[in-house]
Amino acid sequence: MEIRDFQLHRPRSLAEACALGARLGEAARYCAGGTELIVDFRARRDGADHLISLREVPGLATIAVQDDDLRIGAMVSIAEIAESPLVAARFPALGLAARLMAGAQIRAQATIGGNFCRAVSCADTPPTCIAGEARLAMASAEGERQLAAEDFFTGPRQTVLRPGEIVTAILLPAQPVGSGADYQRFTLRAGQALAVAAVAARLVLVRGVITEARLCLGAVAPTPLLVPAAAAILERKRPSEALFAEAAAAAAAAARPICDLRGSDEYRRDLVRVLARRALAMAAARAQEAGR
Protein backbone atom coordinates (compact mmCIF):
# COMPACT_ATOMS: atom_id res chain seq x y z
CA MET A 1 0.00 0.00 0.00
CA GLU A 2 1.33 3.43 -0.93
CA ILE A 3 1.96 5.86 1.89
CA ARG A 4 -0.60 8.65 1.89
CA ASP A 5 0.25 12.33 1.47
CA PHE A 6 1.44 14.33 4.47
CA GLN A 7 3.48 17.47 5.09
CA LEU A 8 6.98 16.94 6.47
CA HIS A 9 8.49 19.52 8.83
CA ARG A 10 12.21 19.64 9.73
CA PRO A 11 12.65 21.99 12.70
CA ARG A 12 16.24 22.94 13.53
CA SER A 13 15.75 23.75 17.21
CA LEU A 14 13.87 22.31 20.15
CA ALA A 15 11.86 25.52 20.52
CA GLU A 16 10.79 25.36 16.88
CA ALA A 17 9.79 21.70 17.21
CA CYS A 18 7.72 22.40 20.33
CA ALA A 19 6.01 25.39 18.72
CA LEU A 20 5.13 23.37 15.62
CA GLY A 21 3.62 20.57 17.69
CA ALA A 22 1.63 23.00 19.83
CA ARG A 23 0.28 24.81 16.76
CA LEU A 24 -0.64 21.70 14.76
CA GLY A 25 -1.97 19.69 17.71
CA GLU A 26 -3.55 16.32 16.90
CA ALA A 27 -2.96 16.89 13.17
CA ALA A 28 0.78 16.25 13.69
CA ARG A 29 3.09 13.50 14.91
CA TYR A 30 6.69 13.79 16.03
CA CYS A 31 8.98 11.34 14.25
CA ALA A 32 12.21 9.96 15.74
CA GLY A 33 13.39 6.72 14.10
CA GLY A 34 10.04 6.14 12.42
CA THR A 35 10.22 2.35 12.56
CA GLU A 36 6.61 2.08 13.78
CA LEU A 37 5.15 5.46 12.85
CA ILE A 38 5.91 5.20 9.13
CA VAL A 39 4.42 1.69 9.09
CA ASP A 40 1.25 3.12 10.65
CA PHE A 41 1.18 5.87 8.03
CA ARG A 42 1.62 3.36 5.22
CA ALA A 43 -1.14 1.14 6.61
CA ARG A 44 -3.32 4.24 7.12
CA ARG A 45 -3.74 3.47 10.81
CA ASP A 46 -2.69 7.05 11.61
CA GLY A 47 -4.57 9.95 10.09
CA ALA A 48 -2.18 12.79 10.96
CA ASP A 49 -1.53 15.27 8.15
CA HIS A 50 1.83 16.54 9.43
CA LEU A 51 5.04 14.72 10.36
CA ILE A 52 7.59 16.63 12.47
CA SER A 53 11.05 15.10 12.12
CA LEU A 54 13.34 15.51 15.14
CA ARG A 55 16.50 14.45 13.31
CA GLU A 56 17.87 17.98 12.91
CA VAL A 57 17.09 19.14 16.46
CA PRO A 58 20.44 19.46 18.27
CA GLY A 59 21.17 17.93 21.66
CA LEU A 60 18.87 14.90 21.45
CA ALA A 61 21.30 12.24 20.22
CA THR A 62 24.05 12.00 22.83
CA ILE A 63 24.84 9.78 25.81
CA ALA A 64 26.63 11.53 28.66
CA VAL A 65 26.93 11.77 32.44
CA GLN A 66 25.24 14.94 33.65
CA ASP A 67 24.77 15.88 37.31
CA ASP A 68 25.48 12.24 38.25
CA ASP A 69 22.69 11.02 35.94
CA LEU A 70 23.32 8.95 32.85
CA ARG A 71 21.59 11.15 30.27
CA ILE A 72 20.46 9.30 27.15
CA GLY A 73 19.08 11.64 24.52
CA ALA A 74 15.70 10.67 23.12
CA MET A 75 17.13 10.38 19.59
CA VAL A 76 19.86 7.91 20.60
CA SER A 77 19.36 4.68 18.66
CA ILE A 78 18.82 1.33 20.33
CA ALA A 79 22.01 0.09 18.64
CA GLU A 80 24.02 2.93 20.20
CA ILE A 81 22.66 2.03 23.64
CA ALA A 82 23.53 -1.63 23.09
CA GLU A 83 27.14 -0.70 22.27
CA SER A 84 27.67 2.24 24.64
CA PRO A 85 30.56 1.91 27.14
CA LEU A 86 28.83 4.46 29.39
CA VAL A 87 25.64 2.38 29.50
CA ALA A 88 27.69 -0.76 30.13
CA ALA A 89 29.48 0.92 33.03
CA ARG A 90 26.52 2.69 34.62
CA PHE A 91 23.51 0.41 34.01
CA PRO A 92 24.42 -2.67 31.93
CA ALA A 93 20.92 -4.17 32.13
CA LEU A 94 19.71 -1.48 29.72
CA GLY A 95 22.39 -2.49 27.23
CA LEU A 96 21.19 -6.07 27.57
CA ALA A 97 17.59 -5.07 26.88
CA ALA A 98 18.72 -3.06 23.84
CA ARG A 99 20.66 -6.01 22.42
CA LEU A 100 17.60 -8.25 22.73
CA MET A 101 15.34 -5.87 20.82
CA ALA A 102 14.36 -6.74 17.24
CA GLY A 103 16.97 -7.17 14.49
CA ALA A 104 20.08 -5.17 13.68
CA GLN A 105 18.36 -2.96 11.08
CA ILE A 106 15.57 -1.96 13.47
CA ARG A 107 18.02 -1.35 16.33
CA ALA A 108 20.05 0.95 14.10
CA GLN A 109 16.99 3.06 13.24
CA ALA A 110 14.74 2.91 16.31
CA THR A 111 15.33 5.34 19.19
CA ILE A 112 14.84 5.06 22.92
CA GLY A 113 12.54 8.09 22.84
CA GLY A 114 10.36 6.40 20.26
CA ASN A 115 10.40 3.18 22.27
CA PHE A 116 8.83 5.12 25.14
CA CYS A 117 6.51 7.41 23.17
CA ARG A 118 4.88 4.69 21.07
CA ALA A 119 3.73 3.31 24.44
CA VAL A 120 3.35 -0.35 23.51
CA SER A 121 3.52 -2.66 26.51
CA CYS A 122 5.91 -5.12 24.84
CA ALA A 123 8.65 -2.49 24.30
CA ASP A 124 11.97 -3.68 25.72
CA THR A 125 13.67 -0.58 27.14
CA PRO A 126 10.93 0.91 29.40
CA PRO A 127 10.74 -1.95 31.97
CA THR A 128 14.51 -1.90 32.48
CA CYS A 129 14.57 1.89 32.80
CA ILE A 130 11.72 1.75 35.30
CA ALA A 131 13.57 -0.88 37.34
CA GLY A 132 16.56 1.48 37.37
CA GLU A 133 14.45 4.43 38.65
CA ALA A 134 14.77 6.40 35.41
CA ARG A 135 13.14 9.76 34.85
CA LEU A 136 11.97 11.27 31.58
CA ALA A 137 12.94 14.83 30.70
CA MET A 138 10.32 16.65 28.62
CA ALA A 139 10.20 20.07 27.00
CA SER A 140 7.44 22.27 25.60
CA ALA A 141 6.85 25.94 24.85
CA GLU A 142 5.83 26.30 28.52
CA GLY A 143 9.15 24.98 29.82
CA GLU A 144 10.72 21.74 31.00
CA ARG A 145 9.64 19.05 33.44
CA GLN A 146 10.73 15.62 34.63
CA LEU A 147 8.65 12.58 35.51
CA ALA A 148 9.36 9.12 36.89
CA ALA A 149 9.39 6.65 34.01
CA GLU A 150 6.67 4.50 35.57
CA ASP A 151 4.30 7.50 35.58
CA PHE A 152 4.77 8.28 31.88
CA PHE A 153 2.28 5.75 30.50
CA THR A 154 -1.48 6.17 30.93
CA GLY A 155 -2.73 3.31 28.74
CA PRO A 156 -2.01 1.36 25.55
CA ARG A 157 -0.35 3.83 23.15
CA GLN A 158 -1.17 6.64 25.57
CA THR A 159 1.20 8.84 27.60
CA VAL A 160 1.16 12.02 29.68
CA LEU A 161 2.64 14.04 26.81
CA ARG A 162 0.75 17.23 26.00
CA PRO A 163 0.41 18.73 22.50
CA GLY A 164 3.76 20.24 21.58
CA GLU A 165 5.63 18.41 24.35
CA ILE A 166 8.69 16.35 23.47
CA VAL A 167 10.67 13.76 25.42
CA THR A 168 14.24 15.04 25.29
CA ALA A 169 16.11 12.46 27.38
CA ILE A 170 15.95 9.47 29.66
CA LEU A 171 17.81 10.12 32.92
CA LEU A 172 19.16 7.16 34.87
CA PRO A 173 20.48 7.97 38.35
CA ALA A 174 23.75 6.54 39.61
CA GLN A 175 22.91 3.07 40.90
CA PRO A 176 23.53 2.37 44.59
CA VAL A 177 26.64 0.50 45.67
CA GLY A 178 25.87 -3.21 45.76
CA SER A 179 23.16 -3.07 43.10
CA GLY A 180 22.52 -5.49 40.26
CA ALA A 181 19.89 -5.64 37.54
CA ASP A 182 18.68 -7.96 34.81
CA TYR A 183 16.15 -8.16 31.98
CA GLN A 184 14.46 -11.36 30.86
CA ARG A 185 12.00 -11.79 27.99
CA PHE A 186 10.25 -14.62 26.18
CA THR A 187 9.39 -14.59 22.49
CA LEU A 188 7.83 -17.21 20.23
CA ARG A 189 10.89 -17.11 17.98
CA ALA A 190 14.36 -15.66 18.24
CA GLY A 191 15.39 -12.27 16.94
CA GLN A 192 12.71 -9.91 15.76
CA ALA A 193 9.66 -11.31 17.59
CA LEU A 194 7.85 -9.18 20.14
CA ALA A 195 7.98 -10.15 23.79
CA VAL A 196 5.14 -12.37 25.01
CA ALA A 197 6.23 -11.56 28.56
CA ALA A 198 9.19 -9.69 30.04
CA VAL A 199 10.58 -8.89 33.48
CA ALA A 200 13.19 -6.36 34.62
CA ALA A 201 14.61 -6.55 38.15
CA ARG A 202 16.99 -4.49 40.24
CA LEU A 203 18.21 -5.43 43.71
CA VAL A 204 20.47 -3.64 46.17
CA LEU A 205 22.34 -5.81 48.68
CA VAL A 206 23.96 -4.53 51.87
CA ARG A 207 25.83 -7.15 53.93
CA GLY A 208 23.90 -9.91 52.18
CA VAL A 209 20.45 -8.40 52.79
CA ILE A 210 18.18 -6.95 50.10
CA THR A 211 17.66 -3.31 51.06
CA GLU A 212 15.96 -2.16 47.85
CA ALA A 213 14.04 -4.08 45.19
CA ARG A 214 12.27 -3.06 42.01
CA LEU A 215 10.48 -5.44 39.64
CA CYS A 216 8.82 -4.24 36.44
CA LEU A 217 6.79 -6.35 34.00
CA GLY A 218 6.45 -5.87 30.26
CA ALA A 219 3.90 -7.21 27.73
CA VAL A 220 1.54 -8.52 30.43
CA ALA A 221 -0.46 -5.37 31.26
CA PRO A 222 -1.74 -2.34 29.33
CA THR A 223 1.48 -0.50 30.28
CA PRO A 224 4.82 -1.48 31.86
CA LEU A 225 3.91 -2.53 35.38
CA LEU A 226 5.96 -1.89 38.51
CA VAL A 227 5.11 -4.47 41.21
CA PRO A 228 5.40 -3.01 44.75
CA ALA A 229 4.01 -6.24 46.24
CA ALA A 230 7.04 -8.15 44.97
CA ALA A 231 9.40 -5.51 46.36
CA ALA A 232 7.73 -5.74 49.78
CA ILE A 233 8.33 -9.50 49.83
CA LEU A 234 12.00 -9.13 48.88
CA GLU A 235 13.18 -6.24 51.01
CA ARG A 236 14.90 -6.82 54.37
CA LYS A 237 15.51 -10.49 53.50
CA ARG A 238 18.45 -12.54 52.26
CA PRO A 239 18.32 -13.78 48.65
CA SER A 240 17.14 -17.36 48.19
CA GLU A 241 15.35 -19.46 45.59
CA ALA A 242 12.32 -19.70 47.87
CA LEU A 243 12.20 -15.93 48.34
CA PHE A 244 12.47 -15.32 44.60
CA ALA A 245 9.70 -17.84 43.94
CA GLU A 246 7.43 -16.03 46.40
CA ALA A 247 8.14 -12.66 44.79
CA ALA A 248 7.63 -14.16 41.32
CA ALA A 249 4.23 -15.46 42.38
CA ALA A 250 3.28 -11.95 43.52
CA ALA A 251 4.42 -10.58 40.15
CA ALA A 252 2.31 -13.14 38.28
CA ALA A 253 -0.70 -12.24 40.42
CA ALA A 254 -0.22 -8.55 39.62
CA ALA A 255 -0.01 -9.13 35.86
CA ARG A 256 -3.01 -8.24 33.70
CA PRO A 257 -2.24 -10.04 30.46
CA ILE A 258 -4.42 -10.32 27.40
CA CYS A 259 -5.27 -13.59 25.65
CA ASP A 260 -4.28 -13.60 21.97
CA LEU A 261 -2.60 -15.72 19.29
CA ARG A 262 0.75 -15.45 21.07
CA GLY A 263 -0.49 -16.88 24.35
CA SER A 264 -3.34 -17.15 26.82
CA ASP A 265 -3.50 -15.01 29.93
CA GLU A 266 -2.64 -18.00 32.13
CA TYR A 267 0.32 -18.91 29.92
CA ARG A 268 1.68 -15.38 30.25
CA ARG A 269 1.29 -15.49 34.03
CA ASP A 270 3.29 -18.72 34.08
CA LEU A 271 5.95 -17.01 31.98
CA VAL A 272 6.11 -14.13 34.46
CA ARG A 273 6.78 -16.60 37.28
CA VAL A 274 9.68 -18.16 35.40
CA LEU A 275 11.15 -14.92 34.07
CA ALA A 276 10.87 -13.15 37.42
CA ARG A 277 12.76 -15.94 39.21
CA ARG A 278 15.50 -15.80 36.56
CA ALA A 279 15.75 -12.00 36.59
CA LEU A 280 15.89 -11.86 40.39
CA ALA A 281 18.56 -14.57 40.57
CA MET A 282 20.72 -12.77 37.99
CA ALA A 283 20.18 -9.39 39.65
CA ALA A 284 21.19 -10.85 43.02
CA ALA A 285 24.34 -12.44 41.57
CA ARG A 286 25.35 -9.15 39.97
CA ALA A 287 24.61 -7.24 43.17
CA GLN A 288 26.79 -9.63 45.15
CA GLU A 289 29.61 -9.21 42.63
CA ALA A 290 29.24 -5.41 42.67
CA GLY A 291 29.43 -5.34 46.46
CA ARG A 292 32.76 -7.15 46.64
Summary of the structure (lengths in Angstrom):
residues: 292
radius of gyration: 19.1
end to end distance: 57.4
largest distance: 61.5
contacts: 1024
relative contact order: 0.12
helix: 38%
strand: 27%
